[in-house]
Amino acid sequence: MNFLSFLFLSCCIYHLGHGVGLHGFHFRGLEEPQSLDKAIQENITEAWIQQPLDHFNPRDNRTWSMRYLENSRFFKENGPILIMIGGEWAISKGFLRAGLMYELASNHSASMYYTEHRYYGKSKPTNDTSSRNLQYLSVDQALADLAYFIKTKKKDESRRNSTVIVFGGSYAGNVASWARLKYPHLIQGALASSAPVLAKLDFNEYYEVVTESLRRYSEKCVEEIKTAFDEVEELLYIENGPQRLKQYFNLCDVPNIKSFNDLAHFGSLLAESFASVVQYDKVENGRTKIASCCENMTATYLGSPLQRLAHFVSSKDKCLKNNYDKFVTLYRNETWNQSDIMRQWYYQTCTEYGYYQTTDSTRSIFGSLFPLPYFTNICQDLYGEYYNRDFLNNRIKRTNMMYGGLRPDLRNVIFTNGDVDPWHALSVLQDLNAFSPAVLIKGSSHCRDLYSDSNTDAEDLIRARVRIREIIGSWISS
């Protein structure tokens, strides 16, 4: 999964929902799979396991309680263990009662688990989210949490010889592939869906893919969006232009043309609405989200391209929170906020990944307002001057060195990506070897392979799931 400046659609800019996926300032996430069998929920239990706060410091004996969910309705002795790995969200029951992993559990008499990532949901290792305490929020620690969890579960005699397969989507897809890389004696296979395993500071390719995914539907759509963003930038620098933009978009504040960060924040919020549509594209009410978006942006009866853009991204009921200083004040707050995880997630991007979705590309249609310095400014403004660009560059180099970037030395990992999804640009798109295939799914978006088949799914997506089931089935039976 925005791991980053990030994504997505919802006019309530700071409202974050539960779900799977890399996200931005108005993240909505992927919906949980839905089951028609209401009785399934009764088989799911919530439990907790004590984890070391720091797995790598033997002098630190502090522990914390990690939450997980379990469904063992299909399990038979020494049947496989299937684990959905939680990412930057609060876990819920959907993937334990429907979806691809659930189907595999049913067919192979497996027990299912959903583990919650440290610092997200109810899994709170420290008293607050100060920068000092966030030092324990890293993928190294999260991978050790997963290994510790598996070792604990396999103490049960009935699971001692169980094959372990892990599943992850978006950032959790990274965790899935890296768990197999680092703990191959505990994990026999992994499905890494939409996993951006290459850490990259300036992820300008993100909006290039958004542009091309929109262009596939309509060249006219792309032209009108570009015109709209050009008109926004023109209005910023004419008399009363910022005030007019406030009115057009129902902004909470007039854009401050003297503030680079304020203008960048505004531009990024507008672009994220299109990022959300493309990243989470699927059929709704008989048409794809991209089709609905482009129909709005080419509807001349809604006025000029600028007016259509305002119609698309704004809400009459709630003003758009566009002020950078207020944003920074909100996410400097170090107290726990269970419904909003941006402080934690952004910390991960500032210390391990980057992933900043900038306008530093001539092939983007979303203007020029949010180049890389905007995102690196956020790191320092939220966590301190220490978290500067040089620090982040070094940390990104470390991530790619530790985990292999696009060429990890792996067996028994499936990398799946949709070619519509902007995150596929940082994922593995070619087979690593005969045992670790890359499956690029035409016409599919972020993490769609983790769900069950639907009559609205593209044929390539249906075929991809068939292949995934066959490969994982072979791992279990070997």
TORKEKOL-543488 format. One record per residue (C-alpha): residue number from 0; residue in one letter; x, y, z. Coordinates in Angstrom, 3 decimals, always signed. Layout:
N
ZAMAR  koldo  lumgu      east     north        up
ZAMAR    NUM      a         X         Y         Z
...
***
This chain:
478
ZAMAR  koldo  lumgu      east     north        up
ZAMAR      0      m    +0.000    +0.000    +0.000
ZAMAR      1      n    -0.180    +6.480    +1.845
ZAMAR      2      f    +3.269    +3.344    +3.674
ZAMAR      3      l    +3.665    +7.573    +2.891
ZAMAR      4      s    +2.052   +10.219    +1.385
ZAMAR      5      f    -0.676    +7.834    +0.637
ZAMAR      6      l    -4.082    +7.693    -0.307
ZAMAR      7      f    -7.504    +7.915    -0.727
ZAMAR      8      l   -11.037    +8.807    -1.163
ZAMAR      9      s   -13.309   +10.132    +1.466
ZAMAR     10      c   -14.093   +13.725    +1.945
ZAMAR     11      c   -13.395   +13.521    +5.649
ZAMAR     12      i    -9.686   +14.085    +5.310
ZAMAR     13      y    -8.533   +12.868    +8.685
ZAMAR     14      h   -11.021   +10.047    +9.091
ZAMAR     15      l    -9.294    +6.672    +8.752
ZAMAR     16      g   -11.164    +3.429    +8.374
ZAMAR     17      h   -10.185    -0.150    +9.037
ZAMAR     18      g    -8.827    -2.043    +6.110
ZAMAR     19      v    -5.830    -3.215    +4.199
ZAMAR     20      g    -3.521    -1.012    +2.297
ZAMAR     21      l    -1.034    +1.758    +1.971
ZAMAR     22      h    -2.738    +5.023    +2.483
ZAMAR     23      g    -2.751    +8.757    +2.504
ZAMAR     24      f    -4.271   +11.563    +4.432
ZAMAR     25      h    -7.801   +10.375    +3.817
ZAMAR     26      f    -7.287    +6.653    +3.876
ZAMAR     27      r   -10.281    +4.387    +3.516
ZAMAR     28      g    -8.608    +1.051    +3.074
ZAMAR     29      l    -9.871    -2.133    +1.484
ZAMAR     30      e   -13.172    -3.512    +2.609
ZAMAR     31      e   -13.180    -6.750    +4.569
ZAMAR     32      p   -14.517    -9.820    +2.767
ZAMAR     33      q   -18.203   -10.389    +3.436
ZAMAR     34      s   -19.684   -13.804    +4.211
ZAMAR     35      l   -23.309   -14.787    +3.722
ZAMAR     36      d   -22.972   -17.386    +6.464
ZAMAR     37      k   -23.617   -15.474    +9.694
ZAMAR     38      a   -22.758   -18.522   +11.802
ZAMAR     39      i   -19.120   -18.278   +10.724
ZAMAR     40      q   -18.512   -15.332   +13.005
ZAMAR     41      e   -19.266   -17.485   +16.051
ZAMAR     42      n   -16.153   -19.576   +15.370
ZAMAR     43      i   -13.810   -16.597   +15.588
ZAMAR     44      t   -12.160   -15.805   +18.901
ZAMAR     45      e   -10.058   -12.847   +20.016
ZAMAR     46      a    -6.934   -13.618   +22.031
ZAMAR     47      w    -3.676   -12.050   +23.188
ZAMAR     48      i    -0.043   -13.103   +23.361
ZAMAR     49      q    +2.768   -11.525   +25.373
ZAMAR     50      q    +5.553   -10.243   +23.145
ZAMAR     51      p    +8.946    -8.743   +24.027
ZAMAR     52      l    +9.009    -5.007   +23.451
ZAMAR     53      d   +12.493    -5.289   +21.980
ZAMAR     54      h   +13.315    -8.689   +20.536
ZAMAR     55      f   +16.952    -7.703   +19.975
ZAMAR     56      n   +17.992    -6.309   +23.364
ZAMAR     57      p   +18.522    -9.067   +25.946
ZAMAR     58      r   +18.789    -6.461   +28.721
ZAMAR     59      d   +15.257    -5.189   +28.058
ZAMAR     60      n   +12.685    -7.548   +29.590
ZAMAR     61      r    +9.611    -5.404   +28.977
ZAMAR     62      t    +6.631    -7.092   +27.313
ZAMAR     63      w    +3.292    -6.089   +25.800
ZAMAR     64      s    +0.068    -7.818   +24.687
ZAMAR     65      m    -0.412    -8.436   +20.965
ZAMAR     66      r    -3.945    -9.089   +19.758
ZAMAR     67      y    -4.859   -11.794   +17.279
ZAMAR     68      l    -7.979   -13.506   +15.965
ZAMAR     69      e    -8.418   -17.257   +15.458
ZAMAR     70      n   -10.799   -19.487   +13.518
ZAMAR     71      s   -10.163   -23.230   +13.852
ZAMAR     72      r   -13.509   -24.500   +12.602
ZAMAR     73      f   -11.863   -26.526    +9.816
ZAMAR     74      f    -8.729   -27.593   +11.666
ZAMAR     75      k    -7.705   -31.235   +11.962
ZAMAR     76      e    -4.612   -32.438   +13.802
ZAMAR     77      n    -1.384   -31.322   +12.089
ZAMAR     78      g    -3.399   -29.505    +9.460
ZAMAR     79      p    -1.778   -26.362    +8.062
ZAMAR     80      i    -1.639   -23.013    +9.828
ZAMAR     81      l    -2.709   -20.067    +7.637
ZAMAR     82      i    -1.913   -16.592    +8.936
ZAMAR     83      m    -3.268   -13.324    +7.581
ZAMAR     84      i    -0.717   -10.713    +8.629
ZAMAR     85      g    -2.047    -7.400    +9.846
ZAMAR     86      g    -0.492    -4.211    +8.553
ZAMAR     87      e    -1.099    -0.560    +9.351
ZAMAR     88      w    -4.695    -1.059   +10.454
ZAMAR     89      a    -6.841    -2.611   +13.170
ZAMAR     90      i    -7.606    -6.247   +12.393
ZAMAR     91      s   -11.214    -7.455   +12.138
ZAMAR     92      k   -12.975   -10.714   +11.362
ZAMAR     93      g   -13.572   -10.499    +7.611
ZAMAR     94      f   -10.602   -12.505    +6.362
ZAMAR     95      l   -11.360   -15.305    +8.838
ZAMAR     96      r   -14.847   -15.888    +7.443
ZAMAR     97      a   -14.480   -15.234    +3.708
ZAMAR     98      g   -11.928   -14.685    +0.976
ZAMAR     99      l    -9.072   -16.635    -0.569
ZAMAR    100      m    -7.374   -17.730    +2.662
ZAMAR    101      y   -10.682   -18.874    +4.135
ZAMAR    102      e   -11.371   -21.021    +1.069
ZAMAR    103      l    -7.917   -22.617    +1.354
ZAMAR    104      a    -8.490   -23.316    +5.040
ZAMAR    105      s   -11.774   -25.039    +4.217
ZAMAR    106      n   -10.181   -27.197    +1.516
ZAMAR    107      h    -7.075   -28.167    +3.521
ZAMAR    108      s    -8.391   -28.525    +7.116
ZAMAR    109      a    -6.360   -25.534    +8.299
ZAMAR    110      s    -6.500   -23.290   +11.317
ZAMAR    111      m    -6.623   -19.578   +10.531
ZAMAR    112      y    -5.129   -16.633   +12.386
ZAMAR    113      y    -5.096   -12.883   +11.863
ZAMAR    114      t    -2.233   -11.183   +13.708
ZAMAR    115      e    -2.275    -7.492   +14.580
ZAMAR    116      h    +0.827    -5.428   +13.850
ZAMAR    117      r    +2.439    -3.718   +16.816
ZAMAR    118      y    +1.296    -0.098   +17.323
ZAMAR    119      y    -1.956    -0.570   +15.374
ZAMAR    120      g    -5.476    -1.359   +16.493
ZAMAR    121      k    -5.514    -2.559   +20.107
ZAMAR    122      s    -1.879    -3.728   +20.039
ZAMAR    123      k    -0.171    -0.937   +21.953
ZAMAR    124      p    +3.346    -1.780   +23.144
ZAMAR    125      t    +4.072    +1.574   +24.830
ZAMAR    126      n    +2.279    +4.204   +26.884
ZAMAR    127      d    +2.206    +6.715   +24.044
ZAMAR    128      t    +3.428    +7.331   +20.495
ZAMAR    129      s    +6.290    +9.693   +21.280
ZAMAR    130      s    +9.248    +9.537   +18.922
ZAMAR    131      r   +11.221    +7.861   +21.719
ZAMAR    132      n    +8.641    +5.095   +22.010
ZAMAR    133      l    +8.116    +4.732   +18.270
ZAMAR    134      q   +11.688    +3.444   +17.979
ZAMAR    135      y   +10.166    -0.005   +18.606
ZAMAR    136      l    +7.917    +0.350   +15.565
ZAMAR    137      s    +9.883    -1.312   +12.781
ZAMAR    138      v    +9.459    -4.190   +10.390
ZAMAR    139      d   +12.373    -5.983   +12.094
ZAMAR    140      q   +10.407    -6.052   +15.350
ZAMAR    141      a    +7.152    -6.944   +13.566
ZAMAR    142      l    +8.787    -9.919   +11.863
ZAMAR    143      a   +10.135   -11.125   +15.194
ZAMAR    144      d    +6.619   -10.767   +16.659
ZAMAR    145      l    +5.317   -13.060   +13.935
ZAMAR    146      a    +8.082   -15.617   +14.483
ZAMAR    147      y    +7.433   -15.592   +18.230
ZAMAR    148      f    +3.723   -16.078   +17.595
ZAMAR    149      i    +4.322   -19.085   +15.322
ZAMAR    150      k    +6.753   -20.693   +17.775
ZAMAR    151      t    +4.197   -20.286   +20.544
ZAMAR    152      k    +1.359   -21.821   +18.518
ZAMAR    153      k    +3.479   -24.779   +17.462
ZAMAR    154      k    +4.049   -25.759   +21.082
ZAMAR    155      d    +0.567   -27.258   +20.802
ZAMAR    156      e    +1.010   -30.962   +20.054
ZAMAR    157      s    -1.768   -30.895   +17.446
ZAMAR    158      r    +0.078   -28.165   +15.478
ZAMAR    159      r    +3.685   -29.231   +16.008
ZAMAR    160      n    +4.058   -30.561   +12.459
ZAMAR    161      s    +1.751   -28.045   +10.746
ZAMAR    162      t    +2.849   -26.338    +7.537
ZAMAR    163      v    +2.708   -22.552    +7.972
ZAMAR    164      i    +1.613   -20.287    +5.118
ZAMAR    165      v    +1.400   -16.518    +5.576
ZAMAR    166      f    -0.702   -14.044    +3.601
ZAMAR    167      g    -0.333   -10.297    +3.394
ZAMAR    168      g    -1.632    -7.422    +1.316
ZAMAR    169      s    +0.041    -4.063    +0.709
ZAMAR    170      y    +2.621    -3.297    +3.428
ZAMAR    171      a    +1.618    -6.575    +5.082
ZAMAR    172      g    +2.526    -8.223    +1.771
ZAMAR    173      n    +6.069    -6.982    +2.380
ZAMAR    174      v    +5.941    -8.486    +5.846
ZAMAR    175      a    +4.732   -11.810    +4.418
ZAMAR    176      s    +7.565   -12.101    +1.892
ZAMAR    177      w   +10.195   -10.894    +4.358
ZAMAR    178      a    +8.960   -13.296    +7.041
ZAMAR    179      r    +9.585   -16.167    +4.639
ZAMAR    180      l   +13.013   -14.661    +3.845
ZAMAR    181      k   +14.066   -14.235    +7.467
ZAMAR    182      y   +12.362   -17.210    +9.141
ZAMAR    183      p   +12.200   -19.985    +6.506
ZAMAR    184      h   +12.406   -22.656    +9.233
ZAMAR    185      l    +9.086   -21.397   +10.643
ZAMAR    186      i    +7.241   -20.411    +7.461
ZAMAR    187      q    +6.927   -22.690    +4.444
ZAMAR    188      g    +5.296   -20.282    +1.997
ZAMAR    189      a    +3.902   -16.776    +1.520
ZAMAR    190      l    +1.459   -14.871    -0.652
ZAMAR    191      a    +2.587   -11.255    -1.038
ZAMAR    192      s    -0.275    -9.318    -2.614
ZAMAR    193      s    +0.390    -5.792    -3.941
ZAMAR    194      a    +3.596    -5.679    -1.905
ZAMAR    195      p    +5.884    -2.670    -2.609
ZAMAR    196      v    +9.058    -4.416    -1.480
ZAMAR    197      l   +11.376    -1.775    -2.968
ZAMAR    198      a   +11.760    +1.133    -0.555
ZAMAR    199      k   +12.065    +4.391    -2.518
ZAMAR    200      l   +12.228    +7.972    -1.328
ZAMAR    201      d   +10.670    +9.743    -4.312
ZAMAR    202      f    +7.915    +7.479    -5.581
ZAMAR    203      n    +6.971    +9.752    -8.484
ZAMAR    204      e    +5.977    +6.667   -10.502
ZAMAR    205      y    +2.867    +6.391    -8.350
ZAMAR    206      y    +0.993    +9.202   -10.063
ZAMAR    207      e    +2.378    +8.134   -13.421
ZAMAR    208      v    +0.528    +4.834   -12.999
ZAMAR    209      v    -2.591    +6.636   -11.754
ZAMAR    210      t    -2.458    +8.725   -14.923
ZAMAR    211      e    -2.035    +5.724   -17.208
ZAMAR    212      s    -4.793    +3.747   -15.491
ZAMAR    213      l    -7.172    +6.650   -16.053
ZAMAR    214      r    -5.942    +7.017   -19.646
ZAMAR    215      r    -6.863    +3.402   -20.383
ZAMAR    216      y   -10.449    +4.367   -19.817
ZAMAR    217      s   -10.429    +7.747   -21.522
ZAMAR    218      e    -7.826   +10.111   -22.966
ZAMAR    219      k   -10.398   +12.892   -22.589
ZAMAR    220      c   -10.630   +12.147   -18.864
ZAMAR    221      v    -6.880   +12.589   -18.454
ZAMAR    222      e    -6.918   +15.849   -20.414
ZAMAR    223      e    -9.723   +17.310   -18.299
ZAMAR    224      i    -8.062   +16.335   -15.011
ZAMAR    225      k    -4.807   +17.954   -16.102
ZAMAR    226      t    -6.671   +21.096   -17.132
ZAMAR    227      a    -8.445   +21.195   -13.761
ZAMAR    228      f    -5.187   +20.966   -11.799
ZAMAR    229      d    -3.601   +23.606   -14.020
ZAMAR    230      e    -6.574   +25.884   -13.294
ZAMAR    231      v    -6.148   +25.318    -9.556
ZAMAR    232      e    -2.521   +26.422    -9.713
ZAMAR    233      e    -3.400   +29.462   -11.825
ZAMAR    234      l    -6.061   +30.571    -9.346
ZAMAR    235      l    -3.617   +30.406    -6.457
ZAMAR    236      y    -1.655   +33.328    -7.854
ZAMAR    237      i    -4.337   +35.748    -9.021
ZAMAR    238      e    -6.219   +38.288    -6.962
ZAMAR    239      n    -8.923   +36.640    -4.818
ZAMAR    240      g    -8.023   +33.296    -6.385
ZAMAR    241      p    -7.313   +31.502    -3.083
ZAMAR    242      q   -10.628   +32.749    -1.688
ZAMAR    243      r   -12.419   +31.407    -4.759
ZAMAR    244      l   -10.731   +28.034    -4.306
ZAMAR    245      k   -11.915   +27.959    -0.708
ZAMAR    246      q   -15.457   +28.457    -1.951
ZAMAR    247      y   -15.212   +26.015    -4.869
ZAMAR    248      f   -13.832   +23.163    -2.763
ZAMAR    249      n   -15.512   +24.009    +0.556
ZAMAR    250      l   -12.098   +24.268    +2.182
ZAMAR    251      c   -11.840   +24.848    +5.911
ZAMAR    252      d    -9.149   +27.486    +5.337
ZAMAR    253      v    -8.022   +29.794    +2.549
ZAMAR    254      p    -4.814   +28.343    +1.017
ZAMAR    255      n    -1.777   +30.279    +2.213
ZAMAR    256      i    +0.134   +31.184    -0.942
ZAMAR    257      k    +3.168   +32.232    +1.149
ZAMAR    258      s    +3.509   +28.728    +2.578
ZAMAR    259      f    +5.104   +26.037    +0.403
ZAMAR    260      n    +3.855   +23.338    +2.771
ZAMAR    261      d    +0.301   +24.653    +2.821
ZAMAR    262      l    +0.021   +24.687    -0.966
ZAMAR    263      a    +1.646   +21.262    -1.226
ZAMAR    264      h    -0.760   +19.863    +1.347
ZAMAR    265      f    -3.729   +21.222    -0.588
ZAMAR    266      g    -2.501   +19.832    -3.905
ZAMAR    267      s    -1.790   +16.418    -2.409
ZAMAR    268      l    -5.274   +16.186    -0.907
ZAMAR    269      l    -6.874   +16.861    -4.273
ZAMAR    270      a    -4.737   +14.295    -6.069
ZAMAR    271      e    -5.342   +11.613    -3.451
ZAMAR    272      s    -8.986   +11.441    -4.430
ZAMAR    273      f    -7.940   +10.107    -7.835
ZAMAR    274      a    -5.311    +7.874    -6.244
ZAMAR    275      s    -8.035    +6.265    -4.163
ZAMAR    276      v   -10.240    +5.598    -7.159
ZAMAR    277      v    -7.456    +3.947    -9.130
ZAMAR    278      q    -5.835    +2.024    -6.277
ZAMAR    279      y    -9.130    +0.545    -5.129
ZAMAR    280      d   -10.790    +0.253    -8.511
ZAMAR    281      k   -13.546    -2.342    -8.795
ZAMAR    282      v   -17.050    -2.656   -10.206
ZAMAR    283      e   -19.743    -0.854    -8.219
ZAMAR    284      n   -23.309    -0.426    -9.438
ZAMAR    285      g   -22.434    -1.827   -12.841
ZAMAR    286      r   -19.351    +0.285   -13.581
ZAMAR    287      t   -15.819    +0.583   -12.334
ZAMAR    288      k   -14.777    +3.342    -9.976
ZAMAR    289      i   -12.474    +4.674   -12.681
ZAMAR    290      a   -15.387    +4.862   -15.121
ZAMAR    291      s   -17.530    +6.760   -12.598
ZAMAR    292      c   -14.674    +9.148   -11.861
ZAMAR    293      c   -14.037    +9.858   -15.544
ZAMAR    294      e   -17.729   +10.327   -16.239
ZAMAR    295      n   -17.699   +13.066   -13.588
ZAMAR    296      m   -14.551   +14.691   -14.944
ZAMAR    297      t   -15.836   +14.788   -18.542
ZAMAR    298      a   -19.386   +15.906   -17.691
ZAMAR    299      t   -19.594   +19.361   -19.250
ZAMAR    300      y   -22.963   +20.033   -17.611
ZAMAR    301      l   -21.077   +20.275   -14.291
ZAMAR    302      g   -19.182   +23.317   -15.532
ZAMAR    303      s   -15.501   +23.899   -16.229
ZAMAR    304      p   -12.868   +21.226   -15.494
ZAMAR    305      l   -12.105   +23.075   -12.252
ZAMAR    306      q   -15.753   +22.986   -11.229
ZAMAR    307      r   -15.947   +19.265   -12.056
ZAMAR    308      l   -12.878   +18.658    -9.912
ZAMAR    309      a   -14.503   +20.511    -7.037
ZAMAR    310      h   -17.681   +18.497    -7.510
ZAMAR    311      f   -15.654   +15.289    -7.382
ZAMAR    312      v   -13.492   +15.915    -4.304
ZAMAR    313      s   -15.526   +18.210    -2.073
ZAMAR    314      s   -18.423   +17.723    +0.281
ZAMAR    315      k   -21.229   +20.121    +1.083
ZAMAR    316      d   -21.610   +18.655    +4.550
ZAMAR    317      k   -18.056   +19.008    +5.815
ZAMAR    318      c   -15.247   +21.360    +4.892
ZAMAR    319      l   -11.996   +19.947    +3.537
ZAMAR    320      k    -9.213   +20.209    +6.127
ZAMAR    321      n    -6.493   +21.686    +3.993
ZAMAR    322      n    -4.337   +23.608    +6.503
ZAMAR    323      y    -0.798   +22.213    +6.866
ZAMAR    324      d    -0.100   +23.675   +10.300
ZAMAR    325      k    -3.306   +22.178   +11.689
ZAMAR    326      f    -2.372   +18.844   +10.128
ZAMAR    327      v    +1.028   +18.911   +11.837
ZAMAR    328      t    -0.516   +19.922   +15.164
ZAMAR    329      l    -2.958   +17.018   +14.923
ZAMAR    330      y    -0.293   +14.401   +14.239
ZAMAR    331      r    +2.222   +15.708   +16.741
ZAMAR    332      n    -0.185   +14.475   +19.396
ZAMAR    333      e    +1.544   +11.564   +21.130
ZAMAR    334      t    -1.495   +10.084   +22.850
ZAMAR    335      w    -3.049    +6.911   +21.453
ZAMAR    336      n    -5.838    +7.380   +18.933
ZAMAR    337      q    -7.214    +3.986   +17.972
ZAMAR    338      s    -9.242    +5.253   +15.010
ZAMAR    339      d    -6.384    +7.225   +13.420
ZAMAR    340      i    -3.035    +5.604   +12.717
ZAMAR    341      m    -1.347    +8.262   +10.600
ZAMAR    342      r    +1.244    +9.199   +13.244
ZAMAR    343      q    +2.449    +5.602   +13.445
ZAMAR    344      w    +2.327    +4.899    +9.731
ZAMAR    345      y    +4.037    +8.103    +8.759
ZAMAR    346      y    +6.799    +7.287   +11.238
ZAMAR    347      q    +7.418    +4.035    +9.360
ZAMAR    348      t    +7.689    +5.897    +6.086
ZAMAR    349      c   +10.097    +8.400    +7.657
ZAMAR    350      t   +12.365    +5.686    +9.056
ZAMAR    351      e   +12.214    +2.745    +6.626
ZAMAR    352      y   +10.406    +3.223    +3.308
ZAMAR    353      g    +9.827    +6.703    +1.927
ZAMAR    354      y    +7.169    +5.856    -0.684
ZAMAR    355      y    +6.412    +9.557    -1.111
ZAMAR    356      q    +4.003   +10.091    -3.981
ZAMAR    357      t    +5.269   +13.311    -5.486
ZAMAR    358      t    +4.613   +15.433    -8.544
ZAMAR    359      d    +8.296   +15.139    -9.542
ZAMAR    360      s    +7.421   +13.621   -12.903
ZAMAR    361      t    +6.527   +15.205   -16.220
ZAMAR    362      r    +4.189   +12.274   -16.908
ZAMAR    363      s    +1.843   +13.149   -14.049
ZAMAR    364      i    -1.320   +15.173   -14.655
ZAMAR    365      f    -1.737   +16.375   -11.068
ZAMAR    366      g    +0.153   +19.648   -11.195
ZAMAR    367      s    +3.431   +20.487    -9.488
ZAMAR    368      l    +2.450   +21.493    -5.967
ZAMAR    369      f    +3.751   +18.560    -3.912
ZAMAR    370      p    +7.395   +17.712    -4.712
ZAMAR    371      l    +9.614   +15.664    -2.412
ZAMAR    372      p   +10.585   +18.412    +0.102
ZAMAR    373      y    +6.947   +18.617    +1.240
ZAMAR    374      f    +7.045   +15.020    +2.471
ZAMAR    375      t   +10.475   +15.216    +4.058
ZAMAR    376      n    +9.327   +18.397    +5.833
ZAMAR    377      i    +6.510   +16.371    +7.380
ZAMAR    378      c    +9.031   +13.915    +8.858
ZAMAR    379      q   +10.905   +16.684   +10.640
ZAMAR    380      d    +7.793   +18.586   +11.668
ZAMAR    381      l    +6.187   +15.501   +13.220
ZAMAR    382      y    +9.163   +13.725   +14.783
ZAMAR    383      g   +12.028   +16.204   +15.052
ZAMAR    384      e   +14.930   +17.690   +13.099
ZAMAR    385      y   +16.845   +14.414   +13.368
ZAMAR    386      y   +14.507   +12.821   +10.806
ZAMAR    387      n   +15.912   +14.702    +7.835
ZAMAR    388      r   +16.422   +13.682    +4.226
ZAMAR    389      d   +19.934   +12.280    +4.769
ZAMAR    390      f   +18.689   +10.124    +7.637
ZAMAR    391      l   +15.809    +8.821    +5.532
ZAMAR    392      n   +18.050    +8.063    +2.547
ZAMAR    393      n   +20.294    +5.970    +4.771
ZAMAR    394      r   +17.337    +4.130    +6.271
ZAMAR    395      i   +15.895    +3.345    +2.841
ZAMAR    396      k   +19.256    +1.945    +1.757
ZAMAR    397      r   +19.228    -0.238    +4.872
ZAMAR    398      t   +15.734    -1.565    +4.144
ZAMAR    399      n   +16.671    -2.578    +0.610
ZAMAR    400      m   +19.967    -4.079    +1.767
ZAMAR    401      m   +18.337    -6.090    +4.568
ZAMAR    402      y   +15.406    -7.415    +2.537
ZAMAR    403      g   +16.656    -7.502    -1.034
ZAMAR    404      g   +14.539    -4.882    -2.786
ZAMAR    405      l   +13.207    -6.308    -6.047
ZAMAR    406      r   +15.613    -9.270    -6.026
ZAMAR    407      p   +15.260   -11.072    -2.689
ZAMAR    408      d   +16.682   -14.589    -2.522
ZAMAR    409      l   +13.403   -16.407    -1.950
ZAMAR    410      r   +11.598   -19.662    -2.607
ZAMAR    411      n    +7.920   -20.420    -2.088
ZAMAR    412      v    +6.665   -16.830    -2.297
ZAMAR    413      i    +3.996   -15.697    -4.762
ZAMAR    414      f    +4.046   -12.004    -5.704
ZAMAR    415      t    +0.687   -10.852    -7.067
ZAMAR    416      n    -0.067    -7.406    -8.468
ZAMAR    417      g    -2.775    -5.710   -10.472
ZAMAR    418      d    -1.522    -3.617   -13.371
ZAMAR    419      v    -4.079    -0.907   -12.504
ZAMAR    420      d    -2.677    -0.570    -8.963
ZAMAR    421      p    -0.058    +2.214    -8.677
ZAMAR    422      w    +1.876    +0.249    -6.046
ZAMAR    423      h    +2.839    -2.449    -8.537
ZAMAR    424      a    +5.647    -0.162    -9.710
ZAMAR    425      l    +7.595    -1.045    -6.532
ZAMAR    426      s    +6.818    -4.757    -6.484
ZAMAR    427      v    +8.287    -7.934    -7.975
ZAMAR    428      l    +6.906    -8.251   -11.516
ZAMAR    429      q    +9.111   -11.027   -12.907
ZAMAR    430      d    +9.539   -14.545   -11.565
ZAMAR    431      l   +12.401   -14.702    -9.084
ZAMAR    432      n   +12.843   -18.401    -9.818
ZAMAR    433      a   +10.740   -21.483   -10.538
ZAMAR    434      f    +9.488   -21.494    -6.949
ZAMAR    435      s    +8.686   -17.780    -6.535
ZAMAR    436      p    +6.476   -16.615    -9.391
ZAMAR    437      a    +5.275   -13.112   -10.092
ZAMAR    438      v    +1.647   -12.852   -11.222
ZAMAR    439      l    +0.696    -9.546   -12.886
ZAMAR    440      i    -3.101    -9.396   -13.191
ZAMAR    441      k    -4.507    -7.394   -16.092
ZAMAR    442      g    -7.286    -4.979   -15.179
ZAMAR    443      s    -6.960    -5.579   -11.434
ZAMAR    444      s    -6.290    -3.187    -8.568
ZAMAR    445      h    -4.835    -3.293    -5.058
ZAMAR    446      c    -4.979    -6.701    -3.298
ZAMAR    447      r    -8.021    -7.939    -5.229
ZAMAR    448      d    -6.649   -11.491    -5.340
ZAMAR    449      l    -7.151   -11.833    -1.562
ZAMAR    450      y   -10.913   -12.044    -2.052
ZAMAR    451      s   -13.230   -14.769    -3.331
ZAMAR    452      d   -14.294   -14.912    -6.958
ZAMAR    453      s   -17.034   -12.514    -8.021
ZAMAR    454      n   -19.049   -12.341   -11.235
ZAMAR    455      t   -17.667    -8.815   -11.751
ZAMAR    456      d   -14.013    -9.921   -11.573
ZAMAR    457      a   -11.822    -9.719   -14.664
ZAMAR    458      e   -10.996   -13.079   -16.252
ZAMAR    459      d    -7.311   -12.619   -15.535
ZAMAR    460      l    -8.086   -12.185   -11.829
ZAMAR    461      i   -10.115   -15.401   -11.762
ZAMAR    462      r    -7.256   -17.245   -13.447
ZAMAR    463      a    -4.740   -15.778   -11.026
ZAMAR    464      r    -6.667   -17.089    -8.029
ZAMAR    465      v    -6.808   -20.557    -9.611
ZAMAR    466      r    -3.031   -20.514    -9.947
ZAMAR    467      i    -2.567   -19.240    -6.375
ZAMAR    468      r    -4.761   -22.014    -4.975
ZAMAR    469      e    -2.842   -24.637    -6.932
ZAMAR    470      i    +0.571   -23.398    -5.816
ZAMAR    471      i    -0.343   -23.049    -2.148
ZAMAR    472      g    -2.057   -26.420    -2.266
ZAMAR    473      s    +1.207   -27.949    -3.519
ZAMAR    474      w    +3.132   -26.356    -0.645
ZAMAR    475      i    +0.690   -27.805    +1.870
ZAMAR    476      s    +0.748   -31.289    +0.385
ZAMAR    477      s    +4.522   -31.516    -0.084
***
